[in-house]
Amino acid sequence: MPITAHAIETLLRDSFPDATINVQGDDGAHFAAEVIDESFRGKNRVQQQRAVYAALKGKMDGNNGELHALALTTKAPE
């Protein structure tokens, strides 16, 4: 079953309730997301992206994952 941009945003919002989140994509498998959250302050890019992937709760895991590709931008607010 394909995943939607809205479903991805909902998953991210659960873990980052105060974040600015923008998810784009409409083919059900390939998306781009920008997550700007204070919790990223002081963390390197890998740590930030791991936090986002953890929030996706396995949707990208393995060949059977609902989410095939996610171009990800993360940062703390300016």
C-alpha positions as CSV (number, residue, x, y, z in Angstrom):
1,M,0.0,0.0,0.0
2,P,1.5,3.4,-1.0
3,I,2.1,6.0,1.7
4,T,1.0,9.6,1.4
5,A,2.8,12.8,2.1
6,H,0.1,13.5,4.8
7,A,0.8,10.2,6.5
8,I,4.6,10.9,6.6
9,E,3.9,14.3,8.1
10,T,1.6,12.8,10.7
11,L,4.3,10.3,11.7
12,L,6.9,13.1,11.9
13,R,4.5,15.4,13.8
14,D,4.1,12.7,16.5
15,S,7.8,12.9,17.3
16,F,8.4,16.6,16.5
17,P,5.2,18.3,17.6
18,D,6.6,21.8,17.4
19,A,8.6,21.4,14.2
20,T,8.1,23.1,10.9
21,I,7.5,20.1,8.6
22,N,7.1,20.2,4.8
23,V,6.7,16.9,2.9
24,Q,6.4,16.8,-0.8
25,G,5.8,14.0,-3.3
26,D,2.8,12.3,-4.8
27,D,3.8,9.0,-6.4
28,G,3.4,6.9,-3.2
29,A,7.1,6.0,-2.9
30,H,9.4,9.0,-3.4
31,F,9.2,12.0,-1.2
32,A,11.2,15.0,0.0
33,A,10.9,16.3,3.6
34,E,12.2,19.3,5.4
35,V,12.1,19.1,9.2
36,I,13.1,22.2,11.3
37,D,13.1,21.5,15.0
38,E,14.8,22.9,18.1
39,S,15.7,19.4,19.2
40,F,18.3,19.3,16.3
41,R,20.3,22.1,17.8
42,G,23.8,20.9,18.7
43,K,23.4,17.6,16.8
44,N,25.2,16.8,13.6
45,R,23.3,16.0,10.4
46,V,23.6,12.2,10.9
47,Q,22.1,12.5,14.4
48,Q,19.3,14.7,13.1
49,Q,18.4,12.4,10.2
50,R,18.5,9.3,12.4
51,A,15.9,10.9,14.7
52,V,13.7,11.5,11.7
53,Y,14.1,8.0,10.4
54,A,13.2,6.7,13.9
55,A,10.1,8.8,13.8
56,L,9.0,7.0,10.6
57,K,8.7,3.8,12.6
58,G,10.0,1.3,10.1
59,K,8.2,2.7,7.0
60,M,11.5,2.6,5.1
61,D,12.8,-0.8,6.3
62,G,13.8,-3.3,3.7
63,N,12.4,-4.1,0.3
64,N,8.9,-4.2,1.7
65,G,8.9,-0.7,3.3
66,E,6.1,1.6,2.3
67,L,8.4,4.5,1.7
68,H,11.0,3.8,-0.9
69,A,13.0,7.1,-1.0
70,L,13.1,10.2,1.1
71,A,15.2,13.2,0.3
72,L,15.7,14.7,3.8
73,T,16.7,18.2,5.0
74,T,17.0,18.7,8.7
75,K,18.1,21.7,10.8
76,A,17.5,23.7,13.9
77,P,15.6,27.0,13.6
78,E,17.6,30.0,12.9
